[in-house]
Amino acid sequence: YEPSGQPGLGKHMDESVYSFNMLLSDPSIDFDGGGTWIEPVGLVKPGMGDTLIHRGDILHEGCPVSKGVRYVLVGFVQSDDSDQANVNPKGESELLLKTVEHFPLGMVVEVDKGDETSCVRITDVVENGPASRAGIQKGDCIRGILPKRVLQSDGEFVAFDGKSFNAVMDYLIDRKGSSNVKMIVERWCSE
């Protein structure tokens, strides 16, 4: 992206299950502006080499560059319909930003068996616990956690998809005692 050519890419949805982009430029020296706006998260400004992954059917935008050149590697992940049918016949979901007041979270999670995680599913929520008060429900999937300073562009989204059970649990345990943890939760739409 560059101001004299294509400065950005307006709000749109992709025809993919997941979309990703990796920032190849250094935002501190190569360009001004940019970033990716994702509904309902808002503006995310990854660092050079960071990869942003989101569902393709989520409204998003490549924000305009005002100076310099921003190089981004973009890719799309497709799937046959059989995988989605096992989760939800319509294959529809929504991403929600939930803020949990503090750890412990007051919920039980289940991580898929195998080497890589496709979903950190919430199997139980403690009534009136921090997760319950944040609006998190049994059956939701935690897709990742935003650090406190993500809106100041010096934090990074920590995705859980593709991480091992131990990696997910270690990350959650490391946050013990933290306050105001922002989670990206996927909720499958009811029929």
N, C-alpha and C positions, 0 to 999 in steps of 0.2 A: 504494500500500500504506500502511496506517496501523494502529496497534495496536487501535483500537476497531472497525475494520471488518475488512478482509482484511489481516492483517499480512504475509503472504507467500504462496507457492504451493509446496506440498510437492513431493517428488521425483516427476518424471514424464518422459515422452518426448512429443514433438510428432509429429503426423502430417504432417510437411513434410520436404522435402529439407534445407533450411536454415531456421533460426530466428534472429531478431535482436532485440535490445532496445537502446534508446537511453535513457540516464539523462537525464531532464529537470530533476531537482532537484539542488540543490547539497548533497552529503553533509556538507560542513563546517558548514552552518547549517540545513538543512531537516529532517534526520532522523538518527537513530542506528540502527545495525544495518544490515540489508539486504545487498545484494550478491547475486551469483549463484554457486551451487556447481555445478560441472561435473565429471562423472567423466571422465577420471582427473586432471584439472587441480587441482581443489579450489576454494576460495573466490576469486572474482575481484570486486574492488570498483572498478568504473570511476568516472571523474570525470564531472561534468556535461557533457553533450554527447558523451561517448564512446559508441561503438556496439560491442556484443559480438555476434559472429556465431558460430554453431556448427551442427553437423549436428542436425537435428531428432530423429534416433533415438538421440541420446546422452542418458543419464540426467542430469537437471539439476534445480535447485530455485531458486525465488526466496526467498532467506533472509528471515526475519521482521524487520520494523522494530519497534524497541522504543520509539521516541519520534518524533513528527513525522509528516510525510507524504512518501512517496517516489513520484514520478511517473515512469512508464516508458512509452515508446512501444514496442510489441511488434509484430513482423511476421513473416510466414511466406513462404518461397519454395517454390513448387511447380514440378514439372517433369514432362514426360511420360517414360515409361519408356525411350524410345529413347536418351536421353543416358546413362543408367546402364548400359544393356546393352552399350555400347561399352567400358566400363571393366571391369565385372565382371557376369557374367550374373545373379548373385543380388543385385547392388547393395549388398552388405554390406561394411562397413569398420569399422575401429576407430581411435580417436584415441589416440595415445601421447605421453607427455611424455618426451622424450629430452634428456639433458644432455651436450653435447659439451664436452670438457675445454678446448679452446682452438682458436683460428684459427691457421693455415689448417685448414679442416674435414676435408680429405682425402676430398672427394667432388666429383662433377661433376653439375651440375644443368642441366635443360633447361626453358626457360620457353616456354609455348604461343606460337605465332605470333599476330599480331594486336595490337590496341591494348590489350586487357585479358587478364590472366592468369586461367586457371581452375585451373591446377595448376603448381606448381614441382616437377617430377618429378626424382627422383634417378636418373641414368642409369648411374652407376658409383661404387663406393666403394673407396677405397684400402685394401688388406688391412692390418690392424693399425693403421690410421690413427685419428685421433680419432673420426670418424663411425662407423667399424666397431666400435671399442671401446664406443661408446654404444649399439650395437645397431641402428643405422640400416642399412637394406637397399636394394639396387637395386630400383627400382619404387615406393618410398615417395614420398609427396608432402609437401612442407613446407607447412603451412598458415599458419605464422607463428612469431614468436619472442616469448618472454616476457622482459621486462627482469629484471635481478637482483633488484629490489626489489618485484616484483609482489605478494608476500604481505604487504607492508607497506602496501598499497593506494595507493602513490604512483607506481606504474609503470603502463604500459598495454600491452596485447597488440598487437603489430604484425602485422596480417594481411597475407598476400601475395596472396590472391585479389583480383582486380580491379586489381592494380598492373601497371604496364608492366614490360617486361623491364629497362629501364634503372633503374627505381625499385627493383626487387628486387636487382639487382646492386649499386647504390649503397648500399643498406642493408647488404648483406653485407660489402661492402668497408669501410664505416665501422666495422664490428665487428672488423676485423683487429687482432690483438693482444689481444682480449678473452679472458677465461677463463670457463669454466662457462656456456656459452650454452644456454639452455633453449628447445627447439624443440617445437612441436606438429606431430607427423608423423601423416599418415593412411596406414594400411596396408590395402590391399584384401584381404579374406579369401579364402583359396583355396577352391576348390570341394570 
